[in-house]
Structure formats: C-alpha cells, structure tokens
Amino acid sequence: MTPKTSPSTLPTIDGKTPLLGGLSPAQFMKRHWQKQPLLVRQALPGVQPPIDRAGLARLAASEDVESRLVAQQSGDRWTMRQGPIPKLPAWSKAQWTLLVQGLDLHVPAAHELLSRFRFVPEARLDDLMLSYASDGGGVGPHFDSYDVFLIQVSGKRHWRIGRLGVSTTGALREDVPLKVLSNFEPEQEFTLEAGDMLYLPPGWAHDGVAVGGDCMTASVGFRSPWRSELANELLVRLTDDEEAPRGDRMYTDPSQTATAEPGRIPEQLLSFARDAVLKAASQPLALERALGEALTEPKPRVFFEPGEALPEGQGARLSARSRMMYDAAHVFINGQSFRAGGRDATLMRRLADQRALSAAEVRRLSAGARDLLDQWTEDGWVLPA
C-alpha cells in the first residue's frame, strides 16, 4: 500500500480543520502548543485503526520493532516486558497493554496519520506509537517531557489529566518497573471514543484506562532533546567533520616546568581544550551541518531496502523511514548533508516539505542533483512515485 500523502493533502496552516476542533494549525500553535490541553471530539470522524490486532501481534514479535507489554496484577502490582514478544496474552484477558513504537515506519496508514501533524517542524516530529489495551488496560498515571496527541482509533479510553505541581508532585513509585506517579489527583476527566483526540503539552500528567476491549490509541510524539544530550551529539559530529579545515595541531608544552603537584591539570592544557571546542564550533556552517545531520539521523532499528536508480519519466517520494530537512545552505537526509543552491535547492526543499516530487519536477533537476536522487533511490531512501 502506497502512502497517499501528497502536496494537496498536506495541512494548510491557516485553514480551519476538524482535526484541531475548528482551529487552524496557526491558531492551535499560538493558543495551545506547549501551553494548554485541547480535547477534540470527532477530530477524525470515521477513523479506522491503521492496523488490526493480528498485524500488531506480528509486529510485536519482530526483532526489528520496538515493543513493550505492560500488565497490571492484583495488589496494584505492575509488570513490563520488552519485545520481541512472541505470544501475547489472550485478547479477552483484562488489564494488559501492548505498546508498539514507530508504527509509521512499518505501516503506510500509520505514516499517513502521522503526516497530518506536519504543521509542526519535522525536526520536532518523532513517531506514531500505537497502544492496544484489553479492558482496564493502561500504563498508570505518568507525565511526558514532550507534547503528545492521543488519538482514539478504536474502542474507548477514559483519561484523567492534571498539571505537574498541581495534580501531582511528580514523585515516582519505586516498586514498579514503569514511571508511574506515586500521587495523582486529576483536574479533568474524559472518555474518548473512536475519532476523538486529546492534545497534552509537556508536564501534564495523564492516566488512560481502556473501557472495554479492543481499545487502540495512537500517540503522536515529538522530539524534545535535552541541551546536554544535543551538545554531546553536536560535539561528536563537529570533531568528526571531514570538511574541517586542515591545520590541526597536537598539544605541546615546551615551557612546562617540573611540578610537585602532578595530579593538577595544567592551565595551558585547559586553555588548549577550550580553544579546540570553540574553533570546531566556529567554523563556517559547521554547527549548522552538525545539527542537520543529527536531526535526520535514523533511529537504530531503522533500515532501508536497496533499490535501483529512479526510472526516467517517474516522480519520486521519500521512504516513510527517511528523515529529510534543510537550512539556508544545506539539505539533510538520513544523517548526511549536501550543499545546495539555486533551482536544485528549491526542488530538494520541496521534496523535504512535501515528501514527493512530480515527474516534471524531477526533470528540472540538474545532472548532478539527478545523480544524487538516483543514489538515494538505490539506497532505498527515495522510492519511485
């Protein structure tokens, strides 16, 4: 099945949409994003689950898919099992939940659902997780450090929500293998049915419990890198930069005197280290290149099926597993960076924004850019459209 996402189906940022309760994406971002929750009844009327439970079970049993099985036992005890999970509990058994991460990488309908939220920058958009729960199933009250859209695609789920610092102190239970809050007094409660959606900003505690069986909830999650983690990633890439100018030099200390404090780090070495970091970050476009490569790096479980060069006369579309972004000087795809300018840059940016190019647009690429597109197609990053 081929994803149906095309330039004509991408969200219009100023157009009001049922997805956001009659708000436009621009209004939603201004009023709610990272500010306050939004409950939308029938955001997706007539929605169908992107996968049936048998297909979900097959994915959970695969080593290529990140999955977890959570169950609540008597006495408020919890268990969690990391996938692969070759056999799930009986569908009729109560109080268990299967979580399958990155469903958009494996199921075209899930990728299509995720694409509805591309009014948020691609650099922030992470993945679509599907939660399947039997009657009474859930993962306990918790809070996330990132934004989330919770879309009910099948069955019913009862949600209780509240602000961190108001409904809960944020303290976690130490007797369970999950990040379950030890205290939680909800401020609001809702029951979501198929087609309903709840948006929660970071720091809003929530607890969702399936009402009846066959409860499926799709969670659209977002990337929120910690400053220290991002700094570490960028420094690694800056120091590994093959385009860095030559002239590197080794530390020398011909003026070093004998010391009675051999354990003390020399101030001269500290200055050398500080200068090395600052020089690496100050090279023209070095930080921009490192950031773009880091943001588009595929996750560890992501792989691509090699293909052949793009046939003449055909359009191109990005694989659902490809991450592509750009800045003023580069295009980035799957952890690699390329300089681009002029018409080629315009077309490559269009490929990143719309995730597709028509046959006519492909013909407008320069010979060098077309060769690059062929290489990406052979790598499986781009597919014929």
Salt bridges, closest charged atoms under 4 A:
ASP76 OD2 - ARG173 NH1 2.67
GLU122 OE1 - ARG118 NE 2.93
GLU122 OE2 - ARG355 NH1 3.74
ASP126 OD1 - ARG223 NE 3.83
ASP126 OD1 - LYS299 NZ 2.76
ASP127 OD2 - LYS299 NZ 3.71
ASP144 OD2 - HIS206 NE2 3.26
ASP147 OD1 - ARG124 NH2 3.23
ASP175 OD2 - ARG173 NH2 2.96
GLU187 OE1 - ARG163 NH2 2.59
GLU189 OE1 - HIS158 NE2 2.72
GLU193 OE2 - LYS156 NZ 3.90
ASP196 OD2 - ARG41 NH1 2.93
ASP207 OD2 - ARG160 NH2 2.89
ASP214 OD1 - ARG53 NH1 2.80
GLU233 OE2 - ARG237 NE 2.66
ASP241 OD2 - ARG289 NH2 2.54
GLU243 OE1 - ARG289 NH1 3.72
GLU261 OE1 - ARG264 NE 3.01
ASP275 OD1 - LYS279 NZ 3.93
GLU293 OE1 - ARG237 NH1 3.56
GLU297 OE1 - ARG237 NH2 2.88
GLU312 OE2 - ARG370 NH2 3.93
ASP327 OD1 - HIS330 ND1 3.17
GLU361 OE2 - ARG350 NH1 2.80
ASP374 OD1 - ARG370 NE 3.13
